[in-house]
Amino acid sequence: MTTELPSLEARVKLYQIGQGFAALQFVQAAIDLKLPDALGDEPRGIDELAAAVGADPDALGRLLRALSCIGFFAEAGNGKFQHTELSSIIRSDAPWGAADVIRFGWMHVPMTVLEHTAEAVRTGEAAFPKVFGTNAQSYFVNDDPDAGAIFNRAMTANTLLLNNSPALVEALKLPPGETVMDVGGGHGQLLVQLLERYPAATGVLLELAQIVPGVDERLRAGGSLADRVELVAGDCRESVPGGANTYLYKHMMYMWDDDTVAQILRNTAEAADSGSRVVVVDMLLGADSPFEAVCTAVDLLMVLMGGGKRRSVQDFTALFEKAGLRYQGVTSIEGDQSVLLTAVVP
Ligand SMILES: C[S@@+](CC[C@H](N)C(=O)[O-])C[C@H]1O[C@@H](n2cnc3c(N)ncnc32)[C@H](O)[C@@H]1O
């Protein structure tokens, strides 16, 4: 082992990672203080901002400088600060829900589970049930609805920010008269985009009963898309309703083990008419994309959660086959780590 001082690059990286917890807390603090909203479109001085958010000017200045070092806000000269693209997307009036991505990482559930990473890697056993006494899905739905609400909002944000849903919507191509079922579609963000893009298509959202009341208001009774959508409460591990031409599983399969995925696909094959399309949108193992580190972290998180994992195309092909579906091919989605794997019901 050399005793030479490590490179500047290695030392900087060490401290960036060592202080990673602080970066997340600082961004969350800015959100809690409503700083992104107080700043608005024009540069503002620290005193003015401190008065607007009810903060100590000196401490707020230090927070702003710390945040500007990680890309949130920038010094605009004369002691003023302005938004960067990154800080502007966490404004509460931004359409992306980017603040929910931060809040999900910051909240106690991932923080607590991640403390058990070494133990989970040593044993290969899921940490989540040991810590929370139940699995993650049940915990979010039944035990901690506030955390569940943050989870669901983060999933909605992921559809836009991580999955580049406009590109996904184009890739899905729904012909007139098509009925698409989004299984485990959360609050319906993707379904809204599909129905708006394809006005001659109809949709079904299949979700756990506890999630359905929170769906996007455009899909609810009286909403702009309500007459073209059916909201169904159910559990796809038990059964999947028939009647759709396209069954969509976006970021669902990585949560489950192979037997459960095969069972869900079998349920779909049994319910759907011959010729129906089954589309899995998921993160592949070892994909070459800027989001690779994010998806690799999710893969390790699945060890902690229990059961789920990222898969290869071959893994999915084998699962389609096991469920009696005919695999058709894989399409990549621009600006996303996920791919679209398509199979048909024979
Ligand atoms: C990781 S999230 C993905 C949500 C959405 N598809 C997306 O890509 O943003 C998984 C979703 O599956 C739903 N879910 C979990 N278990 C389910 C089940 N057994 N049947 C139907 N939906 C389920 C959850 O409520 C949650 O909304």
PDBQT file of the ligand as one rigid body, heavy atoms in Angstrom, charges set to zero:
ROOT
HETATM    1  C1  LIG A 401     -42.858   0.880  -8.089  1.00  0.00    +0.000 C 
HETATM    2  S1  LIG A 401     -44.496   1.429  -8.175  1.00  0.00    +0.000 S 
HETATM    3  C2  LIG A 401     -44.662   1.763  -9.889  1.00  0.00    +0.000 C 
HETATM    4  C3  LIG A 401     -45.834   2.621 -10.196  1.00  0.00    +0.000 C 
HETATM    5  C4  LIG A 401     -45.984   2.980 -11.685  1.00  0.00    +0.000 C 
HETATM    6  N1  LIG A 401     -46.229   1.833 -12.510  1.00  0.00    +0.000 N 
HETATM    7  C5  LIG A 401     -44.767   3.735 -12.158  1.00  0.00    +0.000 C 
HETATM    8  O1  LIG A 401     -44.043   3.245 -13.006  1.00  0.00    +0.000 OA
HETATM    9  O2  LIG A 401     -44.548   4.847 -11.670  1.00  0.00    +0.000 OA
HETATM   10  C6  LIG A 401     -45.433  -0.055  -7.989  1.00  0.00    +0.000 C 
HETATM   11  C7  LIG A 401     -46.932   0.133  -8.012  1.00  0.00    +0.000 C 
HETATM   12  O3  LIG A 401     -47.552  -1.156  -7.978  1.00  0.00    +0.000 OA
HETATM   13  C8  LIG A 401     -48.665  -1.119  -7.147  1.00  0.00    +0.000 C 
HETATM   14  N2  LIG A 401     -48.879  -2.502  -6.678  1.00  0.00    +0.000 N 
HETATM   15  C9  LIG A 401     -48.149  -3.155  -5.748  1.00  0.00    +0.000 A 
HETATM   16  N3  LIG A 401     -48.593  -4.408  -5.600  1.00  0.00    +0.000 NA
HETATM   17  C10 LIG A 401     -49.627  -4.539  -6.480  1.00  0.00    +0.000 A 
HETATM   18  C11 LIG A 401     -50.502  -5.621  -6.798  1.00  0.00    +0.000 A 
HETATM   19  N4  LIG A 401     -50.366  -6.782  -6.172  1.00  0.00    +0.000 N 
HETATM   20  N5  LIG A 401     -51.464  -5.437  -7.737  1.00  0.00    +0.000 NA
HETATM   21  C12 LIG A 401     -51.583  -4.231  -8.351  1.00  0.00    +0.000 A 
HETATM   22  N6  LIG A 401     -50.772  -3.163  -8.093  1.00  0.00    +0.000 NA
HETATM   23  C13 LIG A 401     -49.818  -3.325  -7.167  1.00  0.00    +0.000 A 
HETATM   24  C14 LIG A 401     -48.269  -0.144  -6.059  1.00  0.00    +0.000 C 
HETATM   25  O4  LIG A 401     -49.398   0.385  -5.399  1.00  0.00    +0.000 OA
HETATM   26  C15 LIG A 401     -47.487   0.891  -6.834  1.00  0.00    +0.000 C 
HETATM   27  O5  LIG A 401     -48.297   1.935  -7.307  1.00  0.00    +0.000 OA
ENDROOT
TORSDOF 0
